Amino acid sequence: MSTARVSAPTQPAHITVVVVAWNNWDLTRQCLTSVQDAAYSSRDVILVDNGSSDATPQKAANEFPNVKVERLTANAGFAGGANRGLRRAMASQRTQYILLLNNDTRVPADLLQALVAEAERDARIGVVTCRVDLADPHGRIWSIGSRKNRWLAPIDFAPWPIDSRLAATAHDVDYVLGAVMLVRVAALRAVGLFDERYFFYYEDLDLSLRLASAGYRLRYVPLPVVLHAGAATSGRETALSEYHQGRSSVVFYATHGRGARLAFGIYRVGSAVGRVARLCARGHWRETGAYLRGTRDGLRTLREHPRPVIA
C-alpha cells in the first residue's frame, strides 16, 4: 500500500452515502434530508431498509426520488444490511469513498467535504469519523472514535465521560463506530466487508481491527459535529440489546484475543459476571436472561462459523 500523500484531485472524489434503517421513519427522513442538504457535488445515496414494518421503502421512494432503495425482506442486522449497501456502492467504479450512517443521525452541511478532505491527506487513511453528539441532551459527546485498552475494549465511549481535550484534537484512533464512518473503497476491497456473524454490536470494532492490521490508519476529526438520537433502533439496556451485546462480545473476543487465550478468557468471564451483577442489582431480570442467552448463542456461532462470514 502506498504511503504517499494523496495528490489534490481535479474533481471531487465520488462518495456513496449508505444509510441503514429499520423502522423509525421520522428519524430516517431527518437523516436523508440532512444528507440531501449537505454540500457536495459528486455523491449518490443508498437507503438499505432492513425489513421495516412501517412502510419505510415506499415513503423513501415517494419523498426522496433520487435515493436508491435496497429493500431486504427481513432484518439482516446492521452488518448484513450495511454489506448490502456497501456492495451496491462498490459496484460503481466511480465510488471512491462510502459514508456509512445510522438512520438516527443528522449530518451538518459541511460533513462530506470535511471527511473527504481528511481522507485525501494520506492514502494510508482507510476510515475517517468525526465527533458525534447526542441530539438529546444536546451537546453531550457520544463518540470520538476510540482508543483500545490491552483487552481490546474501547475506552473513549459513552456513557463513560469522554475527555473534552481529546475530543477537540484530530488524531488517529483504534476504533471507528459504524454510526458515522467514511471508508475508502480500496481499503474495503483489501480487507473485506463487515463480518455477518455479528448481527449488531462489535461489527464496526472488528472491521476497525482488520483495517489496522492491513496497515490503514483510522482517523478522527473534531469538526464538523454529527447529531445522533442514541440507541433509537435497539434501545438501551433492553432484552434485545443485552442479548446481542452478549452474543457479539463472545464472537469478537474469541476472534481477536488469540494472543493470550487464557488471559482473554478470564477477562471475558470477569466482564460478563460484572455485567450480569449490574443488571441483577437494578432488578433487570429479563435483560439478565437475555444477556446469558446471547453469551450461549455466541459460543454456538463460533462452533458453527469459526471464521468470518462475509456473505
C-alpha positions in Angstrom: 0.0 0.0 0.0 1.3 3.4 -0.9 2.5 5.7 1.9 2.5 8.7 -0.4 0.3 11.8 0.3 -2.8 11.8 -1.9 -2.5 14.5 -4.6 -5.2 17.0 -4.9 -7.9 15.7 -7.2 -9.0 17.7 -10.3 -12.6 17.0 -9.3 -14.2 15.9 -6.1 -13.9 12.3 -5.1 -17.2 10.5 -5.6 -19.0 9.4 -2.5 -21.8 7.0 -2.0 -23.7 7.6 1.2 -25.2 4.4 2.7 -28.0 4.8 5.3 -29.1 1.6 7.1 -32.7 1.8 8.5 -35.0 -0.4 10.4 -38.4 1.3 11.1 -38.3 4.8 12.8 -39.3 6.5 9.5 -39.3 10.0 11.1 -35.7 9.7 12.1 -34.8 8.2 8.7 -36.5 11.2 7.0 -34.5 13.6 9.1 -31.3 11.8 8.2 -32.0 11.7 4.5 -33.0 15.4 4.5 -29.7 16.3 6.1 -27.7 14.3 3.6 -29.6 15.8 0.8 -28.9 19.3 2.1 -25.1 18.6 2.6 -22.9 20.5 0.2 -21.1 18.0 -2.1 -21.3 17.8 -5.9 -20.5 14.2 -6.5 -22.4 11.7 -4.5 -25.1 9.0 -4.6 -27.3 8.0 -1.7 -28.5 4.4 -0.9 -31.0 3.6 1.7 -30.9 0.0 2.9 -34.2 -1.0 4.5 -33.7 -3.8 6.9 -37.2 -5.3 6.7 -39.1 -2.4 8.2 -42.8 -2.8 9.1 -43.6 1.0 8.8 -43.5 1.4 5.0 -40.1 3.0 5.1 -39.2 1.9 1.5 -42.4 3.3 0.0 -42.1 6.6 1.9 -38.5 7.0 0.9 -39.3 6.4 -2.7 -42.1 9.0 -2.6 -40.2 11.7 -0.7 -36.6 11.2 -1.9 -36.8 10.1 -5.6 -33.0 10.5 -6.0 -32.3 8.0 -3.3 -31.7 4.4 -4.3 -33.6 2.0 -2.1 -32.3 -1.5 -1.3 -35.1 -3.4 0.4 -34.5 -6.5 2.5 -37.4 -8.7 3.3 -36.1 -9.5 6.8 -33.9 -7.8 9.3 -30.3 -8.9 8.4 -28.8 -6.9 11.3 -26.5 -3.9 10.9 -23.7 -6.0 9.4 -25.9 -7.7 6.9 -27.8 -4.5 6.0 -24.7 -2.4 5.7 -23.0 -5.0 3.5 -25.9 -4.9 1.1 -25.5 -1.2 0.7 -21.7 -1.4 0.5 -21.8 -4.0 -2.3 -24.2 -1.9 -4.3 -22.0 1.2 -3.8 -18.8 -0.7 -4.7 -20.4 -2.0 -7.9 -20.0 1.5 -9.3 -16.4 2.2 -10.5 -16.9 5.9 -9.7 -17.3 5.4 -6.0 -14.0 6.2 -4.1 -15.5 6.6 -0.6 -18.5 5.3 1.2 -20.1 7.2 4.0 -21.9 4.8 6.3 -24.6 6.4 8.5 -27.1 5.2 11.1 -30.6 6.4 10.2 -30.9 8.2 13.6 -28.1 10.6 12.7 -28.4 14.2 11.3 -25.4 15.5 9.4 -24.2 19.1 9.0 -23.9 20.7 5.6 -20.1 20.5 5.5 -19.7 16.9 6.6 -18.9 15.3 3.3 -16.3 17.9 2.3 -14.6 17.7 5.7 -14.3 13.9 5.9 -13.1 13.5 2.3 -10.6 16.3 2.8 -9.1 14.5 5.7 -9.0 11.1 3.9 -7.3 12.7 0.9 -4.4 13.8 3.0 -2.9 10.3 3.1 -3.6 7.1 1.1 -3.0 5.1 4.3 -6.1 6.7 5.9 -8.7 3.9 5.5 -11.5 5.4 7.6 -12.5 8.9 8.9 -15.0 9.8 11.5 -15.9 12.9 13.4 -17.4 14.0 16.7 -20.9 12.6 17.3 -23.1 14.3 19.9 -26.3 13.1 21.4 -29.2 15.0 20.0 -30.8 15.0 23.4 -29.4 16.2 25.7 -27.8 18.4 23.1 -24.1 18.9 23.3 -23.2 15.7 25.2 -20.5 13.8 23.3 -21.4 10.3 22.3 -18.4 9.2 20.2 -15.0 10.4 19.1 -13.9 7.1 17.8 -11.9 5.3 20.5 -8.6 4.0 21.7 -8.5 0.5 22.9 -7.1 -0.9 26.2 -4.9 -4.0 26.4 -8.0 -6.2 26.5 -9.3 -4.6 23.2 -12.1 -2.8 25.0 -12.9 0.8 23.7 -12.1 3.4 26.3 -13.5 6.6 24.8 -17.1 5.8 24.6 -20.4 7.0 26.1 -21.9 6.6 28.7 -18.5 7.0 30.3 -17.1 10.6 30.3 -15.1 11.5 27.2 -12.0 13.7 27.5 -13.0 17.0 26.0 -9.4 17.9 25.2 -9.0 14.7 23.2 -12.3 15.4 21.5 -11.0 18.8 20.3 -8.0 17.4 18.6 -7.6 15.4 15.3 -5.9 12.1 16.0 -5.6 8.5 15.0 -7.9 6.0 16.7 -8.2 2.3 17.2 -11.9 2.1 16.6 -14.4 3.9 14.4 -18.1 3.3 15.1 -20.5 2.5 12.3 -22.8 5.3 13.1 -20.6 7.7 11.1 -17.9 6.1 9.1 -16.3 7.3 5.9 -14.5 4.3 4.4 -12.0 4.3 1.5 -13.3 1.7 -1.1 -9.8 0.5 -1.8 -9.4 -0.4 1.9 -12.7 -2.3 1.9 -11.5 -4.3 -1.2 -8.3 -5.1 0.7 -9.9 -6.4 4.0 -13.5 -7.3 3.1 -16.8 -6.1 4.4 -18.5 -6.5 7.8 -18.4 -9.9 9.4 -22.0 -11.1 9.4 -21.5 -13.3 12.4 -22.3 -10.0 14.2 -26.0 -9.2 13.9 -25.3 -5.9 15.6 -22.7 -4.6 18.0 -18.9 -5.1 17.6 -19.1 -5.4 13.8 -17.5 -2.0 13.5 -14.8 -2.7 16.1 -14.0 -5.9 14.2 -13.7 -4.1 10.9 -11.5 -1.4 12.5 -9.1 -4.0 13.8 -8.9 -5.7 10.4 -8.2 -2.4 8.7 -5.5 -1.5 11.2 -3.9 -5.0 10.7 -3.7 -4.3 7.0 -1.8 -1.0 7.6 -4.6 1.5 7.3 -4.9 4.5 9.6 -8.3 5.2 11.3 -8.7 9.0 11.7 -10.9 11.2 13.9 -11.5 14.9 13.2 -13.3 17.2 15.8 -15.3 19.1 13.3 -18.0 19.0 12.0 -20.3 17.5 14.6 -23.0 14.9 13.7 -26.1 14.6 15.9 -27.2 11.1 17.0 -30.5 10.1 18.6 -28.7 7.4 20.5 -29.9 3.8 20.6 -33.2 4.8 18.9 -33.3 1.5 17.0 -32.2 -1.1 19.6 -32.9 0.8 22.8 -30.7 1.0 25.9 -30.4 -2.0 28.2 -33.4 -3.8 26.6 -33.6 -7.5 26.4 -32.8 -7.2 22.6 -29.7 -5.1 23.1 -28.4 -7.2 26.0 -28.8 -10.4 24.0 -26.7 -9.0 21.2 -24.2 -7.5 23.5 -23.6 -10.9 25.0 -23.6 -12.8 21.7 -21.4 -10.4 19.7 -18.9 -9.9 22.5 -18.2 -13.6 22.6 -17.5 -13.7 18.9 -15.4 -10.6 19.0 -13.1 -11.5 21.8 -12.7 -15.1 20.7 -11.7 -13.8 17.2 -9.3 -11.1 18.2 -8.0 -12.3 21.6 -5.8 -15.0 20.1 -2.5 -13.9 21.5 -3.4 -14.9 25.1 -6.5 -17.0 25.1 -6.4 -17.9 28.7 -6.0 -14.3 29.8 -8.7 -13.1 27.5 -11.0 -15.9 28.6 -10.5 -14.9 32.3 -11.1 -11.2 31.3 -14.3 -12.1 29.4 -15.7 -14.2 32.2 -15.0 -11.4 34.7 -16.6 -8.8 32.4 -19.7 -11.0 31.8 -20.0 -11.6 35.6 -19.8 -7.9 36.2 -22.4 -7.1 33.6 -24.8 -9.7 35.0 -24.2 -8.4 38.5 -25.1 -4.8 37.4 -28.2 -5.9 35.7 -29.3 -8.0 38.7 -28.6 -5.1 41.1 -31.0 -3.0 39.1 -33.7 -5.7 39.1 -33.4 -6.2 35.3 -34.1 -9.9 35.3 -35.4 -10.2 31.8 -32.3 -8.4 30.4 -30.1 -10.6 32.5 -31.6 -13.7 31.0 -31.2 -12.2 27.5 -27.6 -11.5 28.1 -26.9 -15.0 29.2 -28.7 -16.5 26.2 -26.7 -14.2 24.0 -23.5 -15.5 25.5 -24.6 -19.1 25.0 -25.5 -18.3 21.4 -22.2 -16.6 20.8 -20.5 -19.8 21.6 -22.8 -21.7 19.3 -22.0 -19.2 16.5 -18.3 -19.8 16.9 -18.8 -23.5 16.7 -20.9 -23.2 13.5 -18.8 -20.4 11.9 -15.2 -20.4 13.3 -14.1 -18.0 10.5 -15.6 -14.6 9.5 -18.8 -14.7 7.4 -18.9 -12.1 4.6 -21.7 -13.4 2.5 
